[in-house]
Amino acid sequence: MKLHKNYISYLKISSILFCSLLIGSGAGKISSILNTEAEVLETSAESSSWGLSFQEEGKRPMGNATIDDLKQYDSYYAADTAKKVIYLTFDCGYENGYTPAILDALKKHKVSATFFVVGNFINDQPELIKRMVEEGHTVGNHTFTHPNMSKISSKEAFSKELQQVEEAYQAITGEQMIKFYRPPQGIYSISNLKMAQEMGYHTFFWSLAYVDWYKDQQPTHEEAFQKLLSRIHPGAIVLLHSTSQTNAEILDELLRKWEEMGYHFDTLQNLITDS
């Protein structure tokens, strides 16, 4: 079985996990959003799926943890700002034929994005990796095999998943990979965040995403715009999937609409610097 099929299976599972606010695998209970953030982080020590609760249109949603709580692990899900700034990111599990159109739209609008890639993408698409770098984008680490990283308890095994991507990137570009990490499926543990931090990584979740990863059940343009326009907010880290036909078709218009709403785009590098 090819890796990209495994990746699709993981994404199908994540569609169920995506809407949950927090799942504590150790106790097998769902934590209430009314818990204090300290309690949430404590219960997430075993395994949690990153989730969001949107309270008000145009406002930053509540996540499993606050910006400040995540920051102690060099982790982020949004910027704490009132400025209309967007940090655009893409998860790349395999190449579905749509990344060139996405890059075209980004180039047209002079937007620098971060592409979180897995092992088979970086090995199979060296020219796309080179194009990303040449056009001013950042290539981030989405692990080599896209496993549930919270089930990896040893530092050695955890490091291997990230280092294999680093090595592939350096072989293609001749440069060291920037240490930006996104947990597969958004599943993480506090020990994972600490291990990534010890490796020099910054971990990035998101504050806006939508179900765009099913190859044969793509959202309509109208459905995509409804989610992505109504829920955009200052300081948003936006997660889109490069495998999505809808994303490739709407990105030019989506970027224009966000710009018309007064938003501009910045990089995750500047988010870290400004935080």
C-alpha positions in Angstrom: 0.0 0.0 0.0 1.4 3.4 -0.9 1.9 6.0 1.8 -0.5 8.5 0.3 -3.3 5.9 0.8 -2.3 5.7 4.5 -2.3 9.4 4.7 -5.9 9.6 3.3 -7.0 7.0 5.9 -5.4 9.2 8.7 -7.3 12.2 7.4 -10.6 10.4 7.4 -10.0 9.6 11.0 -9.1 13.2 11.7 -12.4 14.4 10.4 -14.0 12.8 13.4 -11.4 14.1 15.8 -11.3 17.6 14.2 -14.6 18.8 15.8 -13.8 17.5 19.3 -12.6 20.0 21.8 -10.3 17.6 23.6 -10.0 13.8 23.9 -8.0 12.4 26.8 -6.9 9.0 25.7 -5.6 7.9 29.2 -8.9 8.5 31.0 -11.2 8.0 28.0 -13.2 11.1 28.8 -14.1 14.2 27.0 -13.0 17.4 28.7 -15.3 20.3 29.0 -14.4 23.6 27.4 -15.2 25.0 30.8 -12.1 23.4 32.3 -9.3 25.8 33.1 -6.5 25.9 30.6 -4.2 24.4 33.2 -6.5 21.4 33.6 -6.8 21.0 29.9 -3.0 20.8 29.5 -2.8 18.4 32.4 -5.4 16.1 30.9 -3.7 16.3 27.5 -0.5 14.8 28.8 -1.3 11.5 27.2 -2.9 12.4 23.9 -5.1 15.1 22.5 -6.6 16.0 19.2 -6.3 19.7 18.4 -9.8 21.3 18.3 -11.5 24.6 18.1 -14.7 26.2 19.4 -15.9 29.3 17.4 -17.7 31.6 19.7 -18.2 34.7 17.5 -17.9 35.4 13.8 -14.7 37.2 12.9 -13.1 36.4 16.4 -10.3 34.0 17.3 -11.8 30.7 18.3 -10.9 28.9 21.6 -8.5 26.1 21.3 -7.6 23.2 23.5 -5.0 25.5 25.1 -4.4 29.3 25.2 -1.8 31.1 23.2 0.2 31.6 26.4 0.0 28.0 27.5 1.3 26.7 24.1 4.0 29.3 24.0 5.9 27.7 26.8 6.5 24.8 24.4 7.3 27.1 21.5 3.9 26.1 20.0 1.3 28.3 18.4 -2.2 28.1 17.0 -2.8 31.9 16.3 -1.2 35.2 16.9 -2.4 37.3 19.8 -3.1 40.4 17.8 -5.9 42.7 16.7 -4.2 43.3 13.4 -5.8 41.8 10.3 -3.0 39.4 9.5 -3.2 35.9 8.2 -0.5 33.1 8.3 -1.3 30.8 5.5 -0.2 27.1 5.7 -0.8 24.0 3.6 -0.4 20.3 4.6 1.0 18.2 1.8 0.4 14.5 2.2 0.9 13.6 -1.5 0.7 15.4 -4.8 -2.8 15.3 -6.3 -2.0 17.6 -9.2 -3.1 20.9 -7.6 0.0 22.3 -5.9 1.2 24.1 -9.1 -2.1 26.0 -9.3 -1.9 26.9 -5.6 1.7 28.2 -6.1 0.5 30.2 -9.1 -2.2 31.9 -7.0 0.2 32.6 -4.2 2.7 34.1 -6.6 0.1 36.3 -8.2 -0.8 37.8 -4.8 2.8 37.8 -3.5 1.9 35.7 -0.5 4.5 33.6 1.3 3.0 30.4 2.8 4.3 27.4 4.8 4.0 23.9 3.3 4.1 21.1 5.8 5.3 18.1 3.9 5.5 14.4 4.6 8.2 12.0 3.5 6.6 10.7 0.3 5.8 14.2 -0.9 9.3 15.5 -0.5 10.8 12.4 -2.1 8.4 12.2 -5.0 8.2 16.0 -5.8 11.7 17.5 -5.6 10.8 20.0 -8.3 7.8 21.3 -6.4 10.0 21.6 -3.2 12.5 23.6 -5.2 9.8 25.8 -6.6 8.4 26.5 -3.1 11.8 27.6 -1.9 12.6 29.6 -5.0 9.3 31.5 -4.7 9.8 32.4 -1.1 7.8 29.8 0.7 8.8 27.8 3.8 8.8 24.0 3.8 7.9 22.7 7.2 8.0 19.2 8.7 4.9 17.1 8.8 6.9 13.9 9.7 8.2 11.2 7.4 5.4 8.6 7.7 2.5 10.7 9.1 2.0 8.5 12.2 0.1 9.3 15.4 3.1 10.9 17.1 1.5 10.8 20.5 2.0 7.1 20.5 5.7 7.5 20.1 7.3 7.7 23.5 11.0 7.5 22.8 13.0 10.6 21.9 14.9 8.5 19.4 11.8 7.4 17.4 10.3 10.8 17.6 13.5 12.4 16.3 13.8 9.9 13.5 10.4 10.9 12.0 11.5 14.5 11.7 15.2 14.0 10.8 14.3 11.8 7.8 12.3 14.7 6.3 15.2 17.1 7.2 17.7 14.9 5.4 15.5 14.6 2.3 15.0 18.4 2.2 18.7 19.0 2.4 19.5 16.5 -0.3 17.1 18.4 -2.6 17.8 22.0 -1.8 21.3 21.9 -0.3 20.0 23.9 2.7 19.0 23.0 6.2 15.3 22.8 6.8 13.7 25.4 9.0 12.5 23.7 12.2 8.7 24.1 11.9 6.6 21.1 12.8 2.9 20.3 12.5 1.7 17.1 14.2 -0.1 14.7 11.9 -3.9 14.9 12.3 -3.3 17.5 15.0 -2.8 14.7 17.5 -0.2 15.5 20.1 0.9 15.1 23.7 2.7 17.4 26.1 5.7 15.1 25.9 5.6 15.4 22.1 5.7 19.2 22.3 8.6 19.0 24.7 10.5 16.7 22.5 10.0 18.9 19.4 11.1 21.9 21.5 14.3 20.1 22.6 15.1 19.4 18.9 14.8 23.2 18.3 11.4 23.0 16.6 8.4 25.3 16.8 5.1 23.5 16.7 2.2 24.9 14.7 -1.5 24.1 15.0 -4.2 26.2 13.4 -7.1 28.5 14.2 -9.0 28.0 10.9 -9.5 25.0 8.7 -12.3 23.1 7.1 -13.0 19.6 5.7 -11.1 19.9 2.4 -9.2 16.6 2.3 -11.6 14.0 1.0 -10.6 13.5 -2.7 -14.0 12.3 -3.8 -16.1 14.6 -1.5 -14.7 18.0 -2.2 -16.7 21.0 -0.8 -18.3 23.3 -3.3 -16.9 26.7 -3.9 -19.8 28.2 -2.0 -19.3 25.9 1.0 -15.6 26.7 1.1 -16.1 30.5 1.0 -18.8 30.3 3.7 -16.4 28.6 6.1 -13.2 30.5 5.2 -14.7 34.0 5.0 -17.0 33.9 8.0 -14.4 32.4 10.3 -11.3 34.4 9.3 -10.0 36.5 12.2 -7.0 38.6 13.1 -3.9 36.5 13.7 -5.3 33.4 12.1 -3.1 30.5 11.2 -5.0 29.0 8.3 -4.7 25.3 7.5 -5.6 24.2 3.9 -4.7 20.9 2.2 -2.8 21.0 -1.1 -4.5 17.9 -2.2 -7.8 19.8 -2.5 -9.2 20.6 -6.0 -11.5 23.1 -4.4 -8.6 24.9 -2.8 -6.7 25.1 -6.1 -9.8 26.5 -7.9 -10.8 29.1 -5.3 -7.4 30.3 -3.9 -7.0 33.2 -6.2 -10.5 34.5 -5.4 -10.1 33.6 -1.8 -6.9 35.6 -1.4 -8.6 38.5 -3.1 -11.6 38.4 -0.9 -9.5 38.3 2.2 -7.6 41.3 0.9 -10.8 43.1 0.3 -11.7 42.4 3.9 -8.6 44.3 4.9 -6.3 41.4 5.7 -2.7 41.0 4.8 -0.4 38.0 4.9 2.7 37.3 6.9 5.1 34.5 7.7 5.3 32.1 10.6 8.9 33.4 11.1 7.5 36.8 11.8 4.8 35.4 14.1 7.6 33.9 16.3 9.6 37.1 16.2 6.5 39.3 17.1 5.2 36.9 19.8 
